[in-house]
Amino acid sequence: MKYLSIFLILILIGCKNDTKKELMTDSEIDPSVYKMWASFVESNPENTIDELPESWFFHDNKVDADRLAALTLNGKKKATTSGLYNWYVEAKADLPQIGTKHIVTDFNGKAKAIIEITSVDTIPFNQMTESLAALDMGTDTEPLGKWRKAHWSFFKSIMNENSEEPTEDMLIVFERFEMIWKMK
């Protein structure tokens, strides 16, 4: 049961909500996702062999999902915390891979941008820097404080469900990305 929980957590981590995607069939994916990918591939023929990337939205609610998609579109959000390193280990899951593309949507599944992972790091929670937090939070106004508060609360709530407690030195998985295409 613990590993099933960890697997489900991996789906939900990083303030991304893949639950909606996981429950959707191809016919339920918003047509804008296919349209965006087709437009990208037409303009970048070297990607014609790539499969349709996963599409998802940041966070778990409309306000934050739409806000974070907008921050990605305007180039302020350039990273995401995708979970705890230990969750990947326990689930025997690969860390995110450099070069992987994703389609970021709004909360309703409408495609907004294609991003590509440019780096993946594991960082102790207490060693997150102001500059990295700014990339994740999409703001220069107290980004580290906002990052710590939001992520500590998230990790604590998930870990408490498994009778675990977060620690200041727990390793997080941090992905930087580049927006490579946006809806026109």
C-alpha positions as CSV (number, residue, x, y, z in Angstrom):
1,M,0.0,0.0,0.0
2,K,2.9,2.3,0.8
3,Y,4.3,2.0,-2.7
4,L,0.9,2.6,-4.3
5,S,0.7,5.7,-2.2
6,I,4.2,6.8,-3.3
7,F,3.3,6.1,-6.9
8,L,0.2,8.3,-6.6
9,I,2.2,11.0,-4.9
10,L,4.7,11.0,-7.8
11,I,1.8,11.7,-10.1
12,L,0.7,14.7,-8.0
13,I,4.1,16.1,-7.1
14,G,5.7,19.4,-8.0
15,C,2.5,21.3,-7.8
16,K,1.5,19.6,-11.0
17,N,-1.8,17.9,-11.1
18,D,-1.6,14.9,-13.4
19,T,-4.7,13.3,-11.9
20,K,-7.0,14.9,-14.5
21,K,-4.6,13.7,-17.2
22,E,-4.4,10.2,-15.8
23,L,-8.1,9.8,-15.8
24,M,-8.6,11.1,-19.3
25,T,-8.6,9.1,-22.5
26,D,-7.2,10.4,-25.7
27,S,-10.6,11.5,-26.8
28,E,-10.9,13.6,-23.6
29,I,-7.7,15.5,-24.1
30,D,-8.5,19.1,-25.1
31,P,-8.1,19.6,-28.9
32,S,-5.9,22.6,-28.2
33,V,-3.2,20.1,-27.0
34,Y,-3.1,18.3,-30.3
35,K,-3.3,21.6,-32.2
36,M,-0.4,23.0,-30.3
37,W,1.8,19.9,-30.8
38,A,0.9,19.8,-34.5
39,S,1.9,23.5,-34.9
40,F,5.1,22.9,-33.1
41,V,6.1,19.9,-35.1
42,E,5.2,21.6,-38.4
43,S,7.6,24.4,-37.5
44,N,10.2,22.0,-36.0
45,P,10.3,19.0,-38.4
46,E,13.1,17.4,-36.4
47,N,10.5,16.6,-33.8
48,T,8.1,14.7,-36.1
49,I,9.1,11.4,-34.6
50,D,8.4,12.6,-31.0
51,E,5.2,11.3,-29.5
52,L,2.6,13.8,-28.1
53,P,4.1,14.9,-24.8
54,E,2.3,14.6,-21.5
55,S,0.0,17.5,-20.9
56,W,-0.8,18.8,-17.4
57,F,-1.3,21.9,-15.3
58,F,0.6,23.2,-12.4
59,H,-0.9,22.9,-8.9
60,D,-4.2,21.6,-7.8
61,N,-6.7,24.4,-8.2
62,K,-7.9,26.8,-11.0
63,V,-6.5,30.0,-9.6
64,D,-3.0,28.7,-9.1
65,A,-2.9,26.5,-12.2
66,D,-4.0,29.4,-14.4
67,R,-1.6,31.9,-12.6
68,L,1.4,29.5,-13.0
69,A,0.6,28.9,-16.7
70,A,0.5,32.6,-17.2
71,L,3.9,33.0,-15.4
72,T,5.3,30.3,-17.7
73,L,4.0,32.1,-20.7
74,N,5.5,35.4,-19.7
75,G,8.9,33.8,-19.0
76,K,8.9,34.4,-15.2
77,K,8.3,30.7,-14.2
78,K,11.3,28.7,-15.4
79,A,11.4,25.8,-13.0
80,T,9.3,23.4,-10.8
81,T,9.9,21.3,-7.7
82,S,8.7,17.9,-8.9
83,G,8.8,16.2,-5.5
84,L,11.0,14.5,-3.0
85,Y,14.0,12.5,-4.2
86,N,13.0,9.7,-1.8
87,W,9.6,9.3,-3.5
88,Y,11.3,8.5,-6.8
89,V,13.6,6.0,-5.0
90,E,10.8,4.3,-3.2
91,A,8.7,4.1,-6.3
92,K,11.7,2.9,-8.4
93,A,10.9,5.7,-10.8
94,D,13.3,7.5,-13.0
95,L,14.1,11.1,-12.3
96,P,12.8,13.6,-14.9
97,Q,15.0,13.5,-18.0
98,I,16.7,16.5,-19.7
99,G,15.2,17.1,-23.1
100,T,11.7,15.8,-22.1
101,K,9.0,18.0,-23.4
102,H,5.6,18.7,-21.7
103,I,2.6,20.7,-22.7
104,V,1.5,23.0,-19.9
105,T,-2.2,23.7,-19.8
106,D,-4.6,25.9,-17.8
107,F,-6.8,24.2,-15.2
108,N,-9.4,23.4,-17.9
109,G,-6.8,21.5,-20.0
110,K,-6.4,24.2,-22.7
111,A,-2.8,24.1,-24.1
112,K,-0.7,27.2,-23.2
113,A,2.9,26.3,-23.8
114,I,5.4,23.6,-24.5
115,I,8.3,23.4,-22.1
116,E,11.5,21.3,-22.3
117,I,13.5,20.2,-19.2
118,T,17.0,21.7,-19.3
119,S,18.3,20.5,-16.0
120,V,17.4,18.2,-13.1
121,D,19.0,18.6,-9.6
122,T,18.5,17.2,-6.2
123,I,18.8,19.8,-3.5
124,P,18.4,19.6,0.3
125,F,15.2,21.5,1.2
126,N,17.2,23.8,3.5
127,Q,19.7,24.7,0.7
128,M,17.2,26.1,-1.7
129,T,18.4,29.4,-2.9
130,E,16.6,32.7,-3.5
131,S,17.5,32.6,-7.2
132,L,16.2,29.0,-7.7
133,A,13.1,29.8,-5.7
134,A,12.4,32.8,-8.0
135,L,12.6,30.5,-11.0
136,D,10.0,28.2,-9.5
137,M,7.7,30.8,-8.0
138,G,7.9,33.2,-10.9
139,T,8.4,36.2,-8.7
140,D,11.3,38.3,-7.3
141,T,9.2,39.4,-4.3
142,E,10.4,37.2,-1.4
143,P,10.6,34.0,-3.5
144,L,12.5,31.9,-1.0
145,G,10.0,32.6,1.8
146,K,7.1,31.9,-0.5
147,W,8.7,28.7,-1.9
148,R,9.5,27.4,1.6
149,K,6.0,28.0,2.9
150,A,4.2,26.5,0.0
151,H,6.4,23.4,-0.4
152,W,6.8,22.7,3.3
153,S,3.1,22.7,3.7
154,F,2.6,20.4,0.6
155,F,5.3,17.9,1.7
156,K,4.1,17.9,5.3
157,S,0.5,17.1,4.3
158,I,1.6,14.3,2.0
159,M,4.1,12.9,4.4
160,N,1.8,13.0,7.4
161,E,-0.6,10.7,5.5
162,N,2.2,8.1,5.8
163,S,3.1,8.9,9.4
164,E,6.2,10.6,8.3
165,E,7.6,14.1,9.0
166,P,9.4,16.4,6.7
167,T,13.0,17.4,7.6
168,E,15.0,20.4,6.6
169,D,17.6,18.3,4.9
170,M,15.1,16.2,2.8
171,L,16.2,16.1,-0.9
172,I,13.9,17.7,-3.4
173,V,13.9,17.2,-7.2
174,F,14.2,20.5,-8.9
175,E,13.6,20.8,-12.7
176,R,14.6,23.8,-14.7
177,F,12.8,24.2,-18.1
178,E,12.7,26.4,-21.1
179,M,9.5,27.4,-22.8
180,I,10.0,26.4,-26.4
181,W,6.5,27.1,-27.9
182,K,3.4,28.9,-26.9
183,M,-0.1,29.0,-28.2
184,K,-0.5,31.6,-30.9
